[in-house]
Amino acid sequence: MLSSVLALACALGTPPARAAGADIPALMAAGQWSQARGAVEQQLQARPKDAQLQLYKGVIQRESGQLREALVTFTQLSVEHPNLPEAWNNLAAVHAALGQFEQARVALEKALHTHPSYAAAYDNLGAVYARLASLAYSRALLIDAEGAVPNAKPSPQQQAANEALKQSLQQPMQLALLREVRELPAASAPLPAATPVAPAPVVVASATPPAPAPHAAPAATTATQATPVSVPTATPAPSAPAVAVAQPPLTPPPPPPPPVSKPAPVVPRETPAPPVAAAATPAAPPVASAAPSAPSADEAAVAQAVRAWAQAWSDRDMARYLGAYASNFDTGSQSRPVWEQARRDRIVSKKRISVEVQSLQITVNGSRAIAKFLQDYKADTLAVVNGKTLELTRTADRWLIVKESAGN
């Protein structure tokens, strides 16, 4: 019964993965991975090169925790269908789950190369870029912390902070998987049908006969050729040439073409000049739009708090620096005392620190604010520029930091 259904589907020209595999998405949505895997394997026996079935197979392996198997499946799918963005996107998702962020970036860029308007791939690529920036900044801090004082043994708190940082560098991340093929490659198949249109040169052959048709001379020549065949009837022959000789002089009526030049009046082209004046008038309004750029009082207060925090860090003033953080600041897996001691050890050990805030962008929503900027950090021999995001809350008359993260 199943074979007859498949044969009918193929005969009708419907996509096999849609016709015979309509139950697979339902099984996957219900989380019945073993049943979905069995259905996919059964259909792959008949269609081992089906892109949709291979995509289902890789998604099932990824969701079932079989990362290595999924990596092999999506790699093979990207080789067999290099213009399939879903294959590259899902390959990147597996790389990210394995902590291979650079490989994930390359795969996502290939996905966007094949389909530049794929929103899911853009979202995943943005997440990978943010993680890569965070890793670069974290590695810089780790190198700076370990090499700031040569041959010096770090404190237990600093050792714990460094170990936590090393572990965070190896944390995998989850990216969005694509389960359905858009079948864009199938749309390119009809292109060969356009090739029969190329034999249009037949039109050229039809164009050549019209030229001889208007000329009456060819008809006369055929008449003259007929006269030699019929020698007895020589009398009609002279009359034909006489008519032919009289008609050609009448052909000079071609002079009418000069009147065609009458539609050449250039006057209508001069009329478009007025629109130039109309286009010049809208140029004035944009000047007025530059006025509403003044920051609000809250935005100015947040900017002042951020720059004061950076200045305290540059001055290595731990009282002002730690005072810029709220009591409920997110210290991750560390307690507040351990985090403060780690920051104190890392900052005070430097001979020189410079922290500059560039391209500051502030968003205020009630008593909460988000500040995004480029942080230009220099300490002794280290220099790092990276994105930084601070989340602040208003406490009494002050804006205090409640969360700090690299990347924006």
N, C-alpha and C positions, 0 to 999 in steps of 0.2 A: 504493500500500500504506500509506504513512504517513498519507494523508488518511483512509483507512478506519479506521485505528487511532485517529486523533484524534476522528473522528465517534463511534466506539464509546465512547471515554472520556467524551466530553461527554454521550452518552446515558445512561451509567451514573451520571453525576453526580460522578465523581472529580475531584479538583483537577487541572487541566490541567498545572500546573507540575510536579506529582509524576508524573503518568501518562506524559506524553510526554518529560519532561526528566529522567528518572531517571539518564541517563548524564552529565549536566552536573556534578553534584557529584564524580563519579569523575574526570572530566577536570581539574577544579579542584584536587582533592586531589593529583593526579599532577603538577601544575604545567604542564599542557599548555594554556596560556592561549589560544593562537591557535585550537586546535580547539574549546575551550569557547566562545570568542567566536563562532565560526561557527555552533555549535549553537544558541546563544542568539539570534543574529540571525535564523536560519532560523525559529525558533519565534515570535519576536516579530512576524514578518510576519503570522502568523495570529492572534496575541493581543497586540496592541501595548500593552494596558492591564494585562497580567498583572503583579501586584505582585512575585511571586517571580522571574519572568524579568527584570524591571527591576532587582531587587536583585542577581541574578547578574551582570547587565551592569555595574553600578557596581563590584562587588567585583573583577571581572576587570580593569576599567580601572584601579582603584586598585593592584592587585597588579602590573599591567604598567607602572606608573609614569606613567600618563596622569591626573595629578591634576586638571587643569582639566576634562577630560571627565567624570571621576568626580564632580566637584563639581556639574556640570550635571545628571547623571543622578540623583544622590541629592536634589538640590534639587527637581527635577520630581517625583520619587517622594514626597517629603514633602508637596508641594502636592496631589497627586492622592490621597494616602492620609495625611491629617494624624494619624490615630490609629494609625499603624504605628510602633512604637518602633524597629524595626530601621532604618527610613529615617533617623530623626533621629540614632541612634547612629553610623551609617556616615557621615552628613554631618559629624558632629563629628570623626570620625577623619580625614576629608580636610582639614578646617579645621586640625586639629592638625599634620598633615603639611606644611601650607603655612605653619606658624608663626602661624596666626590663632587664638590661644588663647581670646580673649574670645568669638569666634563659636562656637568649640567648646563653651564652657561653656553658652551659650544653647541650643544644639541638644541637649545632653545633659539639660538641665533640662526641655526639652519632651518628650524621650523618657521621662523618669521621670514626667512629668505624665500621659502616656497609659498608662503601665504602671509603677506605683510599686514593683513588686517585681522589677524587672529587674536582676539582680546585675551583669551585664556593664556596663550603663550606670553603675551606682554605682561600679564599679572605675575606669572611664574618667574619671568626674567627679572622683573623688578625686585621680587623677593630674593632671588639668588644674588643680584647685585648688592642688595643691602647686607646680606650675610657675608659676602666677600669683603665688603668695606669694614664690617664689624670685626671680622677675623684679622684683617690687616692692622687695624688699630689695636686689637688685643695683643697680637704678636709683638707690636712695637712696645707696648707697655710691659710685656713680659721680658723682652730683651733689655729694656731700660732698667727694670727692677733687678734683674740678675747681674747686669754688668755695670751698674752705677758705682759700686764700691768694690774694686777688685780684691779677691781673696778674703772678702768679708762674709761671715756666716749670717744668713738672714735669720730674723727672729722667728719663733714658732708661728706667730700670727701671719707673718709675711709668707712663710712656707705654705701655710694652709691656703692663703689667698692665691698664691701662684699655682698650687695644685688644682684648685677650683677653676682657675682660668684655663689651665691646660685641658681639663676635662670638657670645659665649655667649647673649646675649639673643635672637639670631635663629635659634638652633638649633631645628629642628622636633622633634616627638616622635611616637612610634608609639602608636596606640591600638588596642584589639581591634576587629576587624571581625566583624559578624554575617552569616552566609551563608544562613541559613534563616529563613523567616517562620513564626512560630508559628500563624498563621492565626486569631488571636483575633478579628479583625473578622468572620470568617465565622460565628462562633458567635452573633453578635448578629442574624444574618439570621432565625432562627426566631421572633424576637419578634413580627413581624406576625401569625403564626399564633395568637398568644394573644388577638388582638382579637376573634375570633368568640366567645370566652367571655363577652364583654361583654353579649351579648343574654340573659344570665341573668335579666333582669327577668321572663321567662316564669314564673319561680317565684312572683312576686308574684301573678300572675293565678290560679295554682293555690291560693294561700293564701286568696284571697277567697271561693271557693266553699265551703270547709269551714265558714265561719261560718254561712252560711244553712242548711247541711245539718243541724246539730244541732237547730235550731229546728223543731218540728213545726207551728208556726203557719202557715208558708207552705203546707203540705199542706192545711190546713183551708181556707185562702183559695181554693185551687184547687178544693176541693170545693164551696165556696159559689158559685164562679163557674159550676161545672157545673150546679148546681141550677136557676139561671134558665133555662138552655137547655132542660132537660127539665122543662117545666111540668107534664105529667101526673103525674110521679113526685114529687110534693111531699112525700110521707110520709118517704122516706129523708132528705130535707134536714133536717128538724128534729132527727133523731137525730144527724147529724154535728155540728151546732153544739153539741148537748148534750155530746157527747164532748169537743169542742174546749174548751168552757168548763171542763169538769171537769179536763182535763189541765194547762192552764197553771198552776193553783195548785200542782200537784204538782212543778213545776220548781224551787221554792225549795231543793232539795237542794244548790245551790251553797255553803251554809254549810260543807261539808267543807273548803274551802280553809284556814280557820283552822288545822286540824290540821297543815297543811303547815309551819307555823311551828315545829313541834317540832324539825326539824333545825337550828334556830338556836343550839343550845348553844354558848356562847362558851368553854366549858371547854377544848376542844382548843386554842384560841388561847393559853391561859395556859401550856400545857405547853412551848411553845418557849422559855420563860424560862430553863430550865436550860442550853441551849446557850450563853447569854451568859456564864455562869460558865466554861464550857469554853474559850470563845474568849479569855477574859481570861488564862488560865494560860499559853498559848504566848507571851504578850507578854514574859515574863521572859527566855527563852533568848536573844533577840537582844541583850540587854545584855551577855551573856557573850561574844558573837562579836566585840565591839569590841576584845578584848584582843590577838588575834594581829596587830596592826598595827605592832609594833615592827620597825624596819629591822635587817637583819643588819649584821655588822661590815663586810663588803665594801661594802654599799650606803652605809653611813655614810662609808666612806673615799672612795668615788667622789663622793658629794655634796660632801665637803670639797675634793676636787681641783677639781671644777667651780666651786665658789664662789671658791676661791683663784685660779683662772684668770681669772674675771670681775673680781676685785679687782685683780689685776695689770694687767689691761687698763684699768680705771678709773684706777689710779695712773700709767698710762703707764710702767710699769716693764718695759722691754723684756727685760731679763734673765730676770725671773720669768715674763713672758708667753710668750716663745719657749721657755723651759725647760719649759713645760707640754705641749709637743708632742713626740711620740716622733720618733726619728731616721728612722723609715720613714713619717712622716706623708704623706698623699696631697696633694701640691701641684698636682695636675692636670698641665697641659702645661708648667708652669714648673719650673725647677730649685730646689732648696732655697735656695741663696744669693739667687736673684732674688726668690723668694717672701718671704724674710725681710726683704730690703731694701724691698720694696714695702710690707710691713706696718709696718716701722719709719717709713718716710716718711709713711704715712697716719696713724699714731697720734701720733707725736711732733709733727706739725704742728698738732695740736688744742690749744686753750687749756684746754679742760675736757672730760672724758669721764666718763660714768657708765654702767655696765653692771650691770643687776640681773637676777637669775635668779628666775623666778616659776613656780609649778606644776611643780616638778621631779619627774620620774618616772624611776626607775632600774631597769634590768633587768640582772642579773649572771648570767653563764653561764661558770663556771670562771674563766679569766684574761681573759675579754672582758666588756665592759660597754657598755650603751647608755644615754645620758642624753638625755631629751627634755624641753624646757621652753620657756617664753615668755621671750624676751630683750627687755628694755626698754633700748634703747640711746639715749643722748642725747650729742650732741657739738656744742658751740657752739650753732648755731641749728637743728640737725637733731634730730628725735626720731622713732624708729621702734620699733614693737613687732611682733615676728614670731616664728614658731616656729623653734626651733633644735634640731638633733640632733648630739650628739657621740658618736663611737665611741672607746672607750678600751681600753687593754690594760695589764695589770699587769706592770711591769718592776721586778724586785727588790721594794722596799717601796713603790713609787709607781705611781699610775694616770696614764698619759700618753695624750694624744689622738692617734689615728691617722687619724681622718677627721672632717671638719666639713662640715655641709650645712645650708642653710636649709630650713625646713619640717619638720613632724613629723606 
